[in-house]
Amino acid sequence: MSLLIQHFYRFAEFTVDTDQRVLLREGKPVPLTPKVFDTLLILLESNGRIVEKEELMNGLWPETFVEEANLTFNIKQLRKSLGDDARRPVYIETVARRGYRFIAPVATEEQTRSIEAWDAAHNVRPTQSETTQALGSREANDSLHRSIRRWPAFLLIAIVLIVALGAWLLQSRSAAPPKLAGGRLMLAILPFKNITGDTAQDYFSDGLTEEMIARLGDLDLPHLGVIARTSVMHYKNSEEPLDLIGRELGVQYVLEGSVRRESDKVRITAQLIKIADQTHVWARQYDRELSHLLSLQGEIAQEVADEIRLTLGEHTRNESKSPTSSSPTNYDAYDLYLRGQYLWNKRTPESLRQAIEYFQKATVKDPNYARAYAGLANTYALMSGYTVGSQGEWMPRARSAAVRALEIDESLPEGHAALALIVQNYDWDWQTAGKEYRRAIELNSNYATAHHWYAEHLALLGRFDEALRESEIARGLDPLSLIMATDNGAILYFSRQYDRAIDQLRTVLDMDPNFHRANIVVHAYVQKGMFKEALDDIEKWRRTGDKPWILAELAYVYGRSGQQGLARRALEKLEELTRRRQMDPAPILWAYLGMGNKEQAFAWLEKAYSQHSNAVTTLKVEPAYDPLRSDPRFQDLLRRVGLAE
């Protein structure tokens, strides 16, 4: 009689069968992807100790470089499957800046059973073929027989179903094409691999990826959406399987390829893959002179679009646009632009300053590079919101860069979106801003940032249903973007959906605890009366020092919670900082709002108005202004900012 040793972990109502690699809740299977199951197993095997992030990543992706966001996604999916809450964890605790720890009591168990008893428990019976095989070599047959009979009946049934499903998928290729609820297929252009062996050439492969995204987006096929660069770059150097990438990004097709650059020659391979059955719809290899690269990018984009167009059953051909001034002509300039974009997406004061430097250098390298001017305009336009500098310091520079971008290329969506943000936040010209956002989307319906900023524009006007719909479009095009997920939470906050806002913003902070913009969760906590949670969050930021906005938030929360003495102390420190240098009025205004000092709040609102502070763009929707709304002075201010009913 042969023996089978089974290994189990048990916690709460869950059982983990390590041999069958299955998680059971009260005896019923809980679906987990292989990597998520491996994540759970590593945490359980660590027996309550802290598992460093690096250790987890090395265990899950050995000898492979992956972004930390992949680990964060696995933890998030595991928590979701267990019904755990990152804020009040029962199973998985996040240890800030270190890693994770499994905190629930875990029992280990081993069971020894005969293979025959195990088979009987799972209703496995010898098949006719097994009986026939017994006439052959007994030793070989016994080995094969034991292996086959170890399969539970449900696994054998699953194999039959998989074979049947495969046949159905093959037949379905000639049937009506699959479409999303919105009638659009989604395509992800994965980062092209640099196979030169020289990491200094990474910028070249990244540049090709970005340009392909722009080209396919510019084609504006009515039933095709293209995932934005921010999300696809999470998969650079990743070995994630395509089916998992498809689920994470919500796409039906991926384009992947490689680049080899030698001297003045370039070889590009590209293949279009259908996620459902991972068939290669189209594949090509191109060997060209480096000087012909831009036309080659358009050629590849057109061929990919044609294949998808045929899949969609469309008979009209959307021609790829010729290279314009929005496309790079100098690859040193493009390298600088890519670095600027990377830093711009981080959304911290220091990263934005560094982004400005890179964009400026790109415009020096290529004075007619319109997209670099648009990047410069976008960064200047955000500076006052992420630093304590005044709008008057940054917005004139932003306008100059945006106008220059559109002078070079009027058809550049990034230029129109930048101009929209400027006239919205500085001129309070809501009508022109809306027109410019819609023009950017018209030029490229796959431009995620235009949808993102237009959603914010609609929210500031109080059009929350439209804003949330537009926000979901943006997130569909850039599903791994932290800033888009955060601003979705901001819209929920403005619309007084505080519980949903908190859930959304905590999800972002679970993915990146240092993503400062998501700390607006404090404002939602205050509206819910959750002052302890608000102060706990602020204390985490204070580790970096008493900065203006941190002190403003402290004064606000202390004031709202009735701790006026502590609020005044925070305000005094804040006022001391303002005496040392010129700052935007918003932090002090915020402090007085929390302390309930209406006269001072109105005085600082007038200063905010005179300096075109971002604080006045939220007048119509910010809950913190609610105590002032019945005052005629507030209604007059709404009128002057163009936000009156």
Buried (B, 14 or more C-beta within 10 A) or exposed (E): EEEBEBEBBBBBEBBBBBEBEBBBBEEEEBEBBEBBBBBBBBBBBBEEEBBEBEEBBEBBBEEEEBBBBBBBBBBBBBBEBBEBBBEEBBBBBBEEEEBBBBBBEBEEEEEEBEBBEBBEEBEBEEEEEBEEBBEEEEEEBEEBBBEBBBBBEEEBEEEEEEEEEEEEBEEEEEEEBEEBEEEBBBBBBBBBBBBBEEEEBBBBBBBBBBBBBBBBBBBBBEBBBBBBBBBBBBBBEBEBEBEBBBEBBBBBBBBBBBBBBEEEEBBBBBBBBBBBBEEEBBEBEBEBEBEEBBEBBBBBBBBBBBBBBEBBEBEEEBEBBEBBBBBBEBBEBBBBBBBBBBBBBBBBBEBBBBBBBBBBBBBEBBEBBBBBBBBBBBBBBBBBBBBBBBBBBBBEBBBBBBBBBBEBBEBBBBBBBBBBBBBBBBBBBBEBBBBBBBBBBEBBBBBBBBBBBBBBBBBBBBBBEBBBEBBBBBBBBBBBBBBBBBBBBBBBBBBEBBEBBBBBBBBBBBBBBBBBBBBBBBBBBBBBEBBEBBBEBBEEBEEEEBBBBBBBBBBBBBBBBEBBEBBBBBBEBBEEBBEEEEBBBBBBBBBBBBBBBBEBBBBBBBBBBEBBBBBBBBBBBBBBBEEBEEEEEBBEBBEEBBBEE
